[in-house]
Amino acid sequence: MAKDMKFEVPAEMRELAEKSVAQAKQAFDGFIAATQHAVGTAETQVKTMQTGAKSTSELAMKFAERNVAASFEFAQKLLHAKDAQELTALQAEYLKSQLATLTEQAKELSQQAVKMTGHS
């Protein structure tokens, strides 16, 4: 008797199960698409930051080289100074020049930081 009983899923239950599976698949596909988009965005941001960091370090290195060269040039001028008045004048000129240079370098580094963060 039990062998002869057929198990049939009612049509409404089958339809409900099919809809549930379809909705779950749609939700999963949406999740995967959103995840892929997020990963792509993160990769782009990382690449942008790496490029920005490289540019910033190259800029800082250029500034360091320029500043060291200016210091050596100043030292050479000091060695050839004829008296204390000339030493004082050279010192004042160097300080004024370095202040202007450092101000400009700080401005350029600030602009670079703004570029890296993507703000204008």
N, C-alpha and C positions, 0 to 999 in steps of 0.2 A: 504494500500500500504506500509506504513512504517513498519507495522507489519510483512510483508512478507520478508523484507530485512534481509538477514543474514549478520552478521559481521564476516568476515574472516580475520585473520592476514596472510599476505603474507608469504610464506615459507622462503624467505630471511630474513624478519624481525624476524620471530620466531627463525631461526637459529642464527641470530646475538644476540638476547636476551638470548638464551640458552648459547651461548659462553660467553657472558658478565657475566651471573650469575655464570657460572663455574669458570671464571677467578677471580671474586670477592670472591668466596668461597675459591679458592686456595690461594689468597692473604691473606684472613682472617686466614686460617689455618696456613699459614707461620708466620703471626703476632703472633698468639697464641703460636706457637712453640717457637718463638724467645723470647716472654715474659716469658714463662715457664723456658726457659734456663737462662734468665737473673735473674729471681727470685731464681732459684736454685743456681746460681753462687753467688748471694748476700747472700743467707743463709749460704753457705759454708764459705764465707769470714767473715761473722759475727761470726760464730762459731769459726773460726780460731783466730779471734781477741779476742774473749772472753777467749778462752783457753790461748792465749798468755798473755792477761792481768792478768789472774789468776796466771799463772806461774811467771810473773814479780812481782806481788804483794807478792807472796810466797817467791820469791828470796829476795826481799827488806826486808821482815819481818825477814827472816833468817839472813840477814846482820845486821839489827838493833839489833837483839838479841845478835849476836856475838859481836857487837861493845859495847853494854851496859855491857855485861859480862867482856869484856876487860877493860872497865873503872872501874868497881867495883874491878877487880883484881888489877889494878893499884892503886886504892885508898887504898886497903889493904896493898900493898907493901909500900906505902908512910907512912902509920901509923906505920910501923915497921922500918922505916929508922932510922939509928943511928946518922947521922949528915947531914950537908948541902951538903957535897960532894956526899953522897949516894943519897940524894934527887935529886941532879942535874943529876947523872948517871941514876937514875930511870926515870926521866923526859925525858932525851935524848933517852933512850931505848924505852919508850912508844911512843914517837913521831915518831921515826924511824919505829917501828912496825905498828903503825896506818897508817902512810903514805903508807907503802907497802900494808897493808890490803885494804885501801880505793882505791888505784890504781887498785888492783886486782878486787875489787868489781865493780868499774866503768867499767873495761874491760868486766866482766861477764854481767853487765846490758846492755852494748853496744851490745854484741853478742846476747843477748835476744831480743833487739830491732830489730836487723837485721833479726832474725828469724821471728819476728812478721810481718815484712813488706814483707817477702818472698824473700828478696834479699840475694845473697850469696857473 
